[in-house]
Amino acid sequence: MNTNRLSSSLIVIPCLNEVEHIEALVAKLRLSLEPLNAKIAIVDGGSIDGTRKIASRLAAEDERVLFLDNPKRIQSAAINRAVSELGSSFDYLIRVDAHGSYPDDYCQRLVEEAVATNADSVVVAMQTVGFSAFQKATAFAQNSTLGNGGSKHRAGAAGHWAQHGHHALMRIAAFQAVGGYDETFSHNEDAELDYRLAKAGYRIWMTDKTNMVYYPRAKVGPLFRQYFGYGRGRAKNFLKHRAMPGLRQMLPLAVAPVAVGALLAVVNWVAVIPFGVWALACLGYGAWMALGQRNPYGPLAAISAMVMHLAWSAGFWRELLDLRRFRVIP
């Protein structure tokens, strides 16, 4: 491949307890180092499963692999630290999440797209894949309109200019110009940064030349906590920028209030109707998946989608109505 040899790339892997994935991931990414004049930075948030030992060994074996600590643990802080300490030597930042799978030419395709479009950020679509029954059902839900509301960075689309997408490549100059990730965001830091990039006049390109595979949570509890965090992050974005959620997010936003309102059915049975309509709509979609698409995981996918809707909505309202924000300090 003859990608612009004058450019250079910093490939950053924020990780925490990824002993099962980190070595294979670095081995795959090494294929891109010479063509892209690149280095890999593994930024660890305090792993206790052996990830740090492997990362340290990989860095000792190859000078193109660097190992940094991330005392703040969260991904946004990991990327910020890597760019702060190493970014001045590179043109592009490529973010690679440890718990995912990527084509062998993933990084090359990203840089090619950045060069071809002159984009400041190149984002990708995610294909969600599962292994256990619940994980497969969740993957089907996240890949469906019921689970993602038609999000193009979930479903994929032809290459186009976008407002948001799964972060993959960013021009380091643009990243630094807007201040990097906001480290008060443990979730949705990517959407918040995309808002500032767009507002500052930087352009985001959704590529159709490559994508990544994401593995969803395999149990109900972790899935609920993940989407509860997403909801809180979206509310924080609203509070910070007064950026209204889109229609596909406004609809699930009503789920938590509707669920709470259903408790009033002990007073008047009519209160349960909105909750019942939502539940029937989800279960009906699951039945359609099972019958119309011949997908045996359809009904369970509907349950996963309901967990995601409820958790996202609850997280949003939890952050929005946080009474600590309104306290007056005497």
C-alpha positions as CSV (number, residue, x, y, z in Angstrom):
1,M,0.0,0.0,0.0
2,N,1.2,3.5,-0.8
3,T,-0.5,5.6,1.8
4,N,0.9,9.1,2.3
5,R,4.4,8.4,3.7
6,L,4.8,11.9,4.9
7,S,2.1,11.4,7.5
8,S,2.5,9.5,10.8
9,S,0.0,7.9,13.1
10,L,-0.2,7.2,16.8
11,I,-2.4,4.1,17.5
12,V,-3.7,4.3,21.0
13,I,-5.2,1.3,22.9
14,P,-6.9,2.4,26.1
15,C,-7.4,-0.8,28.2
16,L,-8.4,-2.2,31.5
17,N,-8.2,-6.0,32.3
18,E,-7.8,-7.1,28.7
19,V,-5.4,-10.0,29.2
20,E,-7.3,-12.2,26.7
21,H,-7.1,-9.7,23.9
22,I,-4.2,-7.3,24.2
23,E,-1.4,-9.5,22.7
24,A,-3.3,-10.6,19.7
25,L,-4.5,-7.1,19.1
26,V,-1.0,-5.6,19.1
27,A,0.2,-8.4,16.8
28,K,-2.4,-7.5,14.3
29,L,-1.8,-3.7,14.6
30,R,2.0,-4.3,14.0
31,L,1.1,-5.0,10.4
32,S,0.3,-1.3,10.0
33,L,3.3,0.3,11.7
34,E,5.7,0.4,8.8
35,P,3.2,1.5,6.1
36,L,1.8,4.3,8.3
37,N,5.0,5.4,10.0
38,A,3.2,4.6,13.2
39,K,3.6,3.6,16.8
40,I,1.3,1.9,19.3
41,A,0.6,3.3,22.7
42,I,-1.0,0.9,25.2
43,V,-2.5,3.0,28.0
44,D,-3.5,0.9,30.9
45,G,-6.0,2.0,33.6
46,G,-4.7,-0.2,36.4
47,S,-5.3,-3.8,35.2
48,I,-5.0,-6.6,37.7
49,D,-5.4,-9.6,35.4
50,G,-1.9,-9.7,33.8
51,T,-2.6,-7.1,31.1
52,R,0.2,-4.8,32.4
53,K,2.8,-7.6,32.4
54,I,2.0,-8.4,28.8
55,A,2.0,-4.7,27.8
56,S,5.3,-4.1,29.5
57,R,6.9,-7.1,27.7
58,L,5.5,-6.0,24.3
59,A,7.0,-2.6,24.8
60,A,10.4,-4.0,25.8
61,E,10.4,-6.3,22.7
62,D,9.5,-3.6,20.2
63,E,10.5,0.1,20.4
64,R,7.4,0.9,18.3
65,V,5.2,-0.2,21.1
66,L,4.9,2.2,24.1
67,F,3.3,1.6,27.5
68,L,1.7,4.3,29.6
69,D,-0.2,4.4,32.9
70,N,-3.7,5.8,33.1
71,P,-4.3,6.6,36.8
72,K,-7.8,8.1,36.0
73,R,-8.8,4.7,34.5
74,I,-11.4,5.9,32.0
75,Q,-10.9,5.8,28.3
76,S,-11.1,9.6,27.7
77,A,-8.2,10.1,30.1
78,A,-6.2,7.4,28.4
79,I,-6.5,9.0,25.0
80,N,-5.8,12.5,26.4
81,R,-2.6,11.3,28.2
82,A,-1.3,9.6,25.1
83,V,-1.8,12.6,22.9
84,S,-0.4,15.0,25.5
85,E,2.8,13.0,26.0
86,L,3.3,11.6,22.5
87,G,1.0,13.5,20.0
88,S,3.5,16.2,19.0
89,S,5.4,13.6,16.9
90,F,2.3,12.4,14.9
91,D,-0.3,13.7,12.4
92,Y,-3.1,11.3,13.2
93,L,-4.6,9.6,16.3
94,I,-6.1,6.2,15.7
95,R,-8.2,5.0,18.6
96,V,-8.5,1.2,19.0
97,D,-10.6,-0.3,21.7
98,A,-9.1,-3.5,23.2
99,H,-12.4,-5.4,23.3
100,G,-13.2,-5.5,19.6
101,S,-12.0,-7.0,16.4
102,Y,-10.6,-5.2,13.3
103,P,-9.7,-6.1,9.7
104,D,-6.0,-6.4,9.1
105,D,-6.0,-3.2,7.0
106,Y,-8.2,-1.2,9.4
107,C,-5.6,1.5,10.1
108,Q,-4.5,1.8,6.5
109,R,-8.1,2.3,5.3
110,L,-8.7,5.0,7.9
111,V,-5.6,7.0,6.9
112,E,-6.5,6.5,3.2
113,E,-9.9,8.0,3.8
114,A,-8.5,10.9,5.8
115,V,-6.1,11.7,3.0
116,A,-8.7,11.3,0.3
117,T,-11.4,13.4,1.9
118,N,-9.2,15.8,3.9
119,A,-11.4,15.0,6.9
120,D,-10.4,16.0,10.4
121,S,-12.0,12.8,11.8
122,V,-12.9,9.5,10.3
123,V,-15.5,7.4,12.1
124,V,-16.7,3.9,11.4
125,A,-19.7,1.7,11.7
126,M,-19.9,-1.1,14.2
127,Q,-21.0,-4.6,13.6
128,T,-22.2,-6.2,16.8
129,V,-21.6,-10.0,17.3
130,G,-22.4,-12.3,20.2
131,F,-21.5,-15.9,21.3
132,S,-23.7,-16.9,24.2
133,A,-27.5,-16.9,23.8
134,F,-28.1,-13.6,25.6
135,Q,-25.1,-12.0,23.9
136,K,-26.3,-13.0,20.5
137,A,-29.8,-11.7,21.3
138,T,-28.3,-8.4,22.4
139,A,-26.2,-8.2,19.3
140,F,-29.3,-8.7,17.1
141,A,-31.0,-6.0,19.2
142,Q,-28.1,-3.5,18.8
143,N,-27.9,-4.1,15.1
144,S,-31.7,-3.5,14.7
145,T,-33.8,-0.4,14.4
146,L,-35.4,-1.4,17.7
147,G,-32.1,-1.3,19.5
148,N,-30.2,1.5,17.7
149,G,-33.1,3.7,16.4
150,G,-31.6,3.7,12.9
151,S,-28.1,5.0,14.0
152,K,-25.9,5.0,10.9
153,H,-22.8,4.2,12.9
154,R,-24.5,1.1,14.2
155,A,-26.2,0.0,11.0
156,G,-23.6,1.2,8.5
157,A,-24.2,3.4,5.4
158,A,-22.4,4.7,2.3
159,G,-19.6,7.0,3.1
160,H,-20.9,10.5,4.0
161,W,-20.2,13.6,6.1
162,A,-21.6,13.0,9.6
163,Q,-22.1,14.7,13.0
164,H,-21.1,11.6,15.0
165,G,-19.8,8.1,14.7
166,H,-17.7,5.5,16.4
167,H,-14.3,7.2,16.9
168,A,-11.5,5.7,14.8
169,L,-9.1,8.3,13.4
170,M,-8.7,12.0,14.2
171,R,-6.2,14.7,13.1
172,I,-4.2,15.4,16.2
173,A,-4.2,19.1,15.5
174,A,-8.0,19.1,15.5
175,F,-8.2,17.0,18.7
176,Q,-5.8,19.4,20.5
177,A,-7.5,22.5,19.1
178,V,-10.8,21.6,20.8
179,G,-9.2,20.4,24.0
180,G,-9.4,16.6,23.6
181,Y,-11.9,14.5,25.5
182,D,-13.8,15.9,28.4
183,E,-12.6,13.7,31.3
184,T,-15.7,14.3,33.3
185,F,-17.5,12.0,30.8
186,S,-17.1,8.3,31.6
187,H,-19.6,7.5,28.8
188,N,-20.5,9.4,25.6
189,E,-17.2,11.2,25.5
190,D,-17.0,10.6,21.8
191,A,-20.4,12.2,21.1
192,E,-19.5,15.2,23.3
193,L,-16.2,15.7,21.5
194,D,-17.9,15.4,18.1
195,Y,-20.2,18.2,19.1
196,R,-17.3,20.5,19.8
197,L,-15.5,19.4,16.6
198,A,-18.5,20.3,14.5
199,K,-19.1,23.5,16.3
200,A,-15.5,24.5,15.7
201,G,-15.8,23.8,11.9
202,Y,-14.0,20.5,11.7
203,R,-15.4,17.8,9.4
204,I,-16.3,14.2,10.3
205,W,-16.3,11.5,7.6
206,M,-18.2,8.3,8.1
207,T,-16.3,5.8,6.0
208,D,-17.8,2.7,4.3
209,K,-14.3,1.3,3.5
210,T,-13.8,-0.5,6.8
211,N,-15.6,-1.1,10.1
212,M,-15.1,-2.9,13.5
213,V,-16.7,-5.8,15.3
214,Y,-18.0,-5.1,18.8
215,Y,-18.9,-7.7,21.4
216,P,-21.8,-6.7,23.7
217,R,-22.4,-7.5,27.3
218,A,-23.3,-11.1,27.9
219,K,-25.5,-10.6,31.0
220,V,-28.5,-8.4,31.9
221,G,-26.8,-6.6,34.8
222,P,-23.7,-5.4,32.9
223,L,-25.9,-4.4,29.9
224,F,-28.1,-2.3,32.1
225,R,-25.2,-0.6,33.8
226,Q,-23.6,0.2,30.4
227,Y,-26.7,1.8,29.0
228,F,-27.4,3.6,32.3
229,G,-24.0,5.1,31.8
230,Y,-24.8,6.0,28.2
231,G,-27.9,7.7,29.3
232,R,-26.1,9.8,32.0
233,G,-23.5,10.7,29.4
234,R,-26.1,11.9,27.0
235,A,-27.7,14.0,29.7
236,K,-24.3,15.5,30.6
237,N,-23.9,16.5,26.9
238,F,-27.3,18.2,27.0
239,L,-26.5,20.0,30.2
240,K,-23.1,21.2,28.9
241,H,-24.1,22.2,25.4
242,R,-27.9,22.4,25.5
243,A,-27.7,19.9,22.6
244,M,-31.2,18.3,22.4
245,P,-31.3,14.6,21.8
246,G,-32.5,13.5,18.4
247,L,-35.9,11.9,17.7
248,R,-34.4,8.4,17.9
249,Q,-33.2,9.2,21.4
250,M,-36.3,11.2,22.5
251,L,-38.6,8.1,22.1
252,P,-36.6,5.9,24.5
253,L,-36.3,8.9,26.9
254,A,-39.9,8.4,27.8
255,V,-39.5,4.8,28.9
256,A,-38.4,5.4,32.5
257,P,-41.2,7.9,33.3
258,V,-43.7,5.5,31.7
259,A,-42.4,2.6,33.8
260,V,-42.6,4.7,37.0
261,G,-46.1,5.9,35.9
262,A,-47.2,2.3,35.5
263,L,-47.0,1.9,39.3
264,L,-50.0,4.3,39.6
265,A,-52.0,1.4,38.1
266,V,-52.9,0.6,41.7
267,V,-54.9,3.8,41.7
268,N,-56.1,3.8,38.1
269,W,-55.5,1.0,35.7
270,V,-55.2,3.5,32.8
271,A,-51.7,4.4,34.1
272,V,-50.3,1.1,32.8
273,I,-51.4,1.7,29.2
274,P,-48.3,3.7,28.0
275,F,-46.0,1.1,29.6
276,G,-48.1,-1.7,28.0
277,V,-47.9,-0.1,24.6
278,W,-44.1,0.2,24.7
279,A,-43.7,-3.4,26.0
280,L,-46.1,-4.8,23.3
281,A,-44.3,-2.8,20.6
282,C,-40.9,-4.3,21.7
283,L,-42.2,-7.8,22.0
284,G,-44.1,-7.5,18.7
285,Y,-40.8,-6.4,17.0
286,G,-39.2,-9.5,18.5
287,A,-41.9,-11.7,17.2
288,W,-41.5,-10.2,13.8
289,M,-37.8,-10.9,13.9
290,A,-38.5,-14.5,14.9
291,L,-41.2,-15.1,12.2
292,G,-40.4,-12.6,9.5
293,Q,-36.6,-12.9,9.6
294,R,-36.6,-16.5,11.0
295,N,-34.4,-15.3,13.8
296,P,-34.8,-17.6,16.8
297,Y,-33.2,-14.9,19.1
298,G,-35.9,-12.4,18.2
299,P,-38.0,-12.6,21.4
300,L,-34.9,-12.5,23.6
301,A,-33.6,-9.6,21.5
302,A,-36.8,-7.7,22.4
303,I,-36.0,-8.2,26.1
304,S,-32.4,-7.0,25.5
305,A,-33.8,-3.9,23.7
306,M,-36.2,-3.2,26.6
307,V,-33.3,-3.4,29.1
308,M,-31.3,-0.9,26.9
309,H,-34.3,1.5,26.6
310,L,-35.1,1.4,30.3
311,A,-31.5,1.8,31.4
312,W,-30.7,4.6,28.9
313,S,-33.8,6.5,30.0
314,A,-33.2,6.0,33.7
315,G,-29.6,7.1,33.3
316,F,-30.6,10.2,31.4
317,W,-33.2,11.3,34.0
318,R,-30.9,10.4,36.9
319,E,-28.2,12.8,35.6
320,L,-30.7,15.5,34.6
321,L,-32.5,15.5,37.9
322,D,-29.4,15.1,40.1
323,L,-30.3,17.3,43.1
324,R,-26.6,17.9,43.9
325,R,-26.4,20.2,40.9
326,F,-29.0,22.5,42.5
327,R,-27.6,22.7,46.0
328,V,-26.7,26.2,47.3
329,I,-23.5,26.2,49.2
330,P,-24.0,28.5,52.3
